[in-house]
């Protein structure tokens, strides 16, 4: 590896607003829902085989 990434300075004063947090929470909930569906479908296919 020829180069190393430079670390950012301390960002402890960085805060997300509630709207942005809500968008993130909804996105995570959607991903979890889809993953659960995929896992369920995979289990059903395994049982059928």
N, C-alpha and C positions, 0 to 999 in steps of 0.2 A: 504494500500500500504506500503510494508515494506521498499522499497528502492526508492530513487529518482535519476533520471538521472543527471549526472554531466554536467554542461554547459561547452562548449568549450571556450577556451580563445579567446580574440578579434582576429578576422580574417579579419580585414579591409584591409589588404594588399593582400588578396586573389582575384585573377582575373581569369576569364575564357578566354581562347584564342578565337579568332573569329571563328575558325573551330568548336570548341565545342559549342559555342553559336548558330552557324548555324544548327548544328545537333539538338539542343534543339528546335529551332524555327520550323524546319521541322517536328519534332515529335509533337509539339503542333498543328501545322496546320493539320496534319493527324488526330489527335484525334478530333479536331473540325469538320473536314469533316465527319468522321464516326458518330459522335454524331448527326450531322445534318441529315444524312441519316436515322439513327435510329428514330429520332423524326418525320421525314417525313413519314416513314413506319408506325409508331404508329398512326399518324393522319389519314393516309389512311385507316388503319384497323378500327379505331374508326368510320370513316364516313361510311364504308361499313357495319358496324354492326347495 
